[in-house]
Amino acid sequence: MIGFWHSYGTPLAFILITTVIILTPVLRYVRVGWKYKSTDITNSIDDEAKRIYIEKFLKDSAATPGEARTKFYRNYHRRFGRRHFIVPLGVIGILVILQGSLAIESLVHPDIHLWTPKLELNAAALAALAGAYMWVVSDFISRARRMDLSPADVLWGSLRLFVAVPLGLSVGSLVKPDVLAFIAFGLGAFPLDTIQTFLRQLSAKTLNIEIGTAQNSELLRLDGVDQILVERLAHEDITSIAQLAYCDPIH
């Protein structure tokens, strides 16, 4: 047992800590934040409004206020219930454990390796992974704090971690070796949307082609709508005033 902890104690502790850090804000939201948001939404409209909503968007009917409340509650939980977080949490948990083991394998050299054959990431790959990890944790904490966290956001975070190493190495290969690790870390710390825009611009410049400039959304003409809200609505495929006017208000 002493020999086991001597060889695996530090790697296991590192993997456990990194996994707990990234999952804590999501689990806290699922346990606490989701409940408050669910209560706020289900109590924000009265029974008559729920009956109208059921008729208009669910194409169903409710004879009594109690029936309207029950159908509304069931529909909300069917579409946005906690169970939808199970698969995304499993995906990002497994991914962090695998990447954490690769990172610790590259940083320490125990007598018994975690991977056989031994796998190592170079400094640039580790920097890119660290930058992506920092951004994803920061994004999860921010979203959990403002109660704006969905299963899709967790999957986007998983994708951001998954592409961190190849993205950092491929783009970092364009710079001098002495700043490669720094550039890789910086790219890792950018949001995925920003990186996609940067890659499109870089590719267009390299291929000497022109790409259309992004146009301001017409939603910005509405009072109280800023760029952050426009981006949140765009993720739900709402990009025009007409779509916003006729979309499902609960969604």
C-alpha positions as CSV (number, residue, x, y, z in Angstrom):
1,M,0.0,0.0,0.0
2,I,2.8,2.4,0.8
3,G,4.5,1.6,-2.5
4,F,1.2,2.2,-4.3
5,W,0.7,5.7,-2.8
6,H,4.4,6.5,-3.4
7,S,3.9,5.8,-7.1
8,Y,0.3,7.0,-7.6
9,G,-0.4,9.4,-4.8
10,T,0.5,12.6,-6.5
11,P,-1.0,11.7,-9.9
12,L,-4.3,10.6,-8.3
13,A,-4.5,13.7,-6.2
14,F,-3.8,15.9,-9.2
15,I,-6.5,14.2,-11.3
16,L,-9.0,14.3,-8.4
17,I,-8.4,18.0,-7.7
18,T,-8.7,19.1,-11.4
19,T,-11.9,17.0,-11.8
20,V,-13.5,18.4,-8.7
21,I,-12.7,22.0,-9.6
22,I,-14.3,21.8,-13.1
23,L,-17.4,19.8,-11.9
24,T,-18.1,21.8,-8.8
25,P,-19.9,24.8,-10.4
26,V,-21.9,22.6,-12.7
27,L,-23.0,20.3,-9.8
28,R,-23.8,23.3,-7.6
29,Y,-26.0,24.7,-10.4
30,V,-27.8,21.4,-10.9
31,R,-28.3,21.1,-7.1
32,V,-29.2,24.7,-6.2
33,G,-29.3,27.1,-9.1
34,W,-31.5,24.9,-11.3
35,K,-34.1,24.7,-8.5
36,Y,-34.2,28.5,-8.1
37,K,-34.5,29.1,-11.9
38,S,-37.2,26.4,-12.2
39,T,-39.2,28.0,-9.4
40,D,-38.8,31.5,-10.9
41,I,-40.0,30.4,-14.3
42,T,-42.9,28.2,-13.2
43,N,-44.1,30.9,-10.8
44,S,-43.6,33.8,-13.1
45,I,-46.9,33.4,-14.8
46,D,-50.4,32.8,-13.4
47,D,-52.6,29.8,-14.0
48,E,-54.6,31.5,-16.8
49,A,-51.3,32.3,-18.7
50,K,-50.2,28.7,-18.2
51,R,-53.5,27.5,-19.7
52,I,-53.0,29.8,-22.7
53,Y,-49.4,28.7,-23.1
54,I,-50.5,25.0,-23.1
55,E,-53.1,25.6,-25.8
56,K,-50.9,27.7,-28.0
57,F,-47.5,25.9,-27.8
58,L,-48.4,22.4,-26.6
59,K,-51.6,22.1,-28.6
60,D,-53.3,20.7,-25.5
61,S,-56.1,21.9,-23.2
62,A,-56.5,22.3,-19.4
63,A,-59.9,22.4,-17.9
64,T,-58.9,23.6,-14.5
65,P,-56.1,25.8,-13.0
66,G,-54.7,22.8,-11.2
67,E,-54.6,20.8,-14.4
68,A,-52.8,23.7,-16.2
69,R,-50.2,23.9,-13.4
70,T,-49.6,20.2,-13.6
71,K,-49.2,20.1,-17.4
72,F,-47.0,23.1,-17.4
73,Y,-44.8,21.7,-14.7
74,R,-44.5,18.4,-16.4
75,N,-43.7,19.9,-19.7
76,Y,-41.0,22.1,-18.2
77,H,-39.3,19.2,-16.4
78,R,-39.5,17.0,-19.5
79,R,-37.7,19.6,-21.6
80,F,-35.3,21.2,-19.1
81,G,-35.1,18.7,-16.2
82,R,-31.9,17.9,-14.3
83,R,-31.6,14.5,-16.0
84,H,-30.4,16.3,-19.2
85,F,-27.1,17.1,-17.4
86,I,-26.2,13.4,-16.8
87,V,-24.6,12.7,-20.1
88,P,-22.7,16.0,-20.5
89,L,-21.4,15.7,-16.9
90,G,-20.2,12.1,-17.7
91,V,-18.5,13.3,-20.9
92,I,-16.6,16.2,-19.4
93,G,-15.7,14.2,-16.3
94,I,-14.1,11.4,-18.3
95,L,-12.4,13.9,-20.6
96,V,-10.9,15.8,-17.6
97,I,-9.7,12.5,-16.0
98,L,-8.0,11.4,-19.2
99,Q,-6.4,14.8,-19.9
100,G,-5.4,15.2,-16.2
101,S,-3.6,11.8,-16.4
102,L,-1.8,12.8,-19.6
103,A,-0.8,16.1,-18.0
104,I,0.6,14.5,-14.8
105,E,2.3,11.8,-16.9
106,S,4.1,14.6,-18.7
107,L,5.1,16.5,-15.6
108,V,6.3,13.7,-13.2
109,H,8.1,10.5,-13.8
110,P,6.9,7.8,-11.3
111,D,8.3,4.4,-11.3
112,I,4.9,3.0,-12.5
113,H,3.4,4.9,-15.4
114,L,-0.3,5.8,-15.7
115,W,-0.1,5.0,-19.5
116,T,1.5,2.1,-21.1
117,P,3.3,2.8,-23.3
118,K,4.2,6.1,-21.7
119,L,2.5,9.2,-23.3
120,E,3.8,12.7,-22.9
121,L,2.7,16.2,-23.9
122,N,5.3,18.8,-24.7
123,A,5.3,22.2,-23.1
124,A,3.2,23.9,-25.7
125,A,0.5,21.1,-25.5
126,L,0.4,21.4,-21.7
127,A,0.1,25.2,-21.9
128,A,-2.8,25.0,-24.4
129,L,-4.5,22.5,-22.2
130,A,-4.0,24.6,-19.1
131,G,-5.4,27.7,-20.9
132,A,-8.5,25.8,-22.1
133,Y,-9.0,24.4,-18.6
134,M,-8.8,27.9,-17.1
135,W,-11.3,29.3,-19.5
136,V,-13.8,26.4,-19.1
137,V,-13.7,26.6,-15.3
138,S,-14.1,30.4,-15.4
139,D,-17.0,30.1,-17.9
140,F,-18.8,27.4,-15.7
141,I,-18.4,29.5,-12.5
142,S,-19.7,32.6,-14.3
143,R,-22.7,30.8,-15.8
144,A,-23.6,29.1,-12.5
145,R,-23.4,32.4,-10.7
146,R,-25.9,34.1,-13.1
147,M,-28.0,30.9,-13.4
148,D,-27.4,30.6,-17.2
149,L,-26.0,27.0,-17.5
150,S,-27.4,24.4,-19.8
151,P,-26.4,20.9,-20.8
152,A,-25.3,22.3,-24.2
153,D,-22.9,24.7,-22.4
154,V,-21.2,21.7,-20.6
155,L,-20.8,20.0,-24.0
156,W,-19.3,23.1,-25.5
157,G,-16.8,23.1,-22.6
158,S,-16.0,19.5,-23.3
159,L,-15.3,20.4,-27.0
160,R,-13.2,23.3,-25.9
161,L,-11.0,21.0,-23.8
162,F,-10.9,18.3,-26.5
163,V,-9.5,20.6,-29.2
164,A,-7.2,22.6,-26.9
165,V,-4.0,20.6,-27.6
166,P,-4.3,20.2,-31.4
167,L,-5.5,23.8,-31.8
168,G,-2.6,25.2,-29.7
169,L,0.0,23.2,-31.5
170,S,-1.3,23.9,-35.0
171,V,-1.7,27.7,-34.6
172,G,1.3,27.9,-32.3
173,S,3.5,26.4,-35.1
174,L,3.2,29.7,-36.9
175,V,5.2,31.6,-34.2
176,K,8.8,31.4,-33.0
177,P,9.6,28.4,-30.7
178,D,10.6,30.6,-27.8
179,V,7.1,32.0,-27.5
180,L,5.2,28.8,-28.6
181,A,4.1,27.8,-25.1
182,F,2.8,31.3,-24.3
183,I,0.9,31.6,-27.5
184,A,-0.6,28.1,-27.0
185,F,-1.7,29.1,-23.5
186,G,-3.2,32.3,-24.7
187,L,-5.2,30.5,-27.5
188,G,-6.4,28.0,-25.0
189,A,-7.8,30.8,-22.8
190,F,-10.0,32.3,-25.6
191,P,-13.7,31.3,-26.0
192,L,-14.4,28.9,-28.8
193,D,-16.4,31.5,-30.8
194,T,-13.5,33.9,-30.8
195,I,-11.1,31.2,-31.9
196,Q,-13.4,30.2,-34.8
197,T,-13.5,33.8,-35.9
198,F,-9.7,34.1,-35.6
199,L,-9.2,30.9,-37.6
200,R,-11.5,32.0,-40.3
201,Q,-9.7,35.4,-40.6
202,L,-6.3,33.7,-40.5
203,S,-7.3,31.1,-43.2
204,A,-8.8,33.8,-45.4
205,K,-5.6,35.9,-45.1
206,T,-3.4,32.8,-45.9
207,L,-5.5,31.8,-48.9
208,N,-5.9,35.4,-50.0
209,I,-9.7,35.3,-50.0
210,E,-12.3,37.7,-48.6
211,I,-14.9,36.7,-46.2
212,G,-18.1,38.7,-45.5
213,T,-18.1,40.9,-42.4
214,A,-20.5,40.1,-39.6
215,Q,-23.6,42.3,-39.6
216,N,-25.1,43.7,-36.4
217,S,-28.2,41.8,-35.3
218,E,-31.5,43.6,-35.7
219,L,-32.2,42.5,-32.1
220,L,-29.8,45.3,-30.9
221,R,-32.5,47.8,-32.0
222,L,-34.7,46.6,-29.1
223,D,-34.5,48.4,-25.8
224,G,-32.6,46.4,-23.1
225,V,-30.9,44.1,-25.6
226,D,-27.1,44.1,-25.7
227,Q,-24.5,42.0,-27.6
228,I,-24.2,39.4,-24.8
229,L,-28.0,38.8,-24.9
230,V,-27.9,38.7,-28.7
231,E,-25.3,35.9,-28.5
232,R,-27.3,34.0,-26.0
233,L,-30.4,34.2,-28.2
234,A,-28.4,33.2,-31.3
235,H,-27.4,30.0,-29.5
236,E,-31.1,29.2,-29.4
237,D,-31.4,30.0,-33.2
238,I,-33.2,33.4,-32.5
239,T,-31.6,36.1,-34.6
240,S,-34.5,38.3,-35.7
241,I,-37.2,40.4,-34.0
242,A,-39.9,38.2,-35.7
243,Q,-38.4,35.0,-34.3
244,L,-38.2,36.6,-30.9
245,A,-41.8,37.7,-31.0
246,Y,-43.2,34.3,-32.0
247,C,-40.8,31.9,-30.1
248,D,-41.8,29.8,-27.2
249,P,-41.4,32.2,-24.2
250,I,-40.4,29.4,-21.8
251,H,-37.7,28.2,-24.1
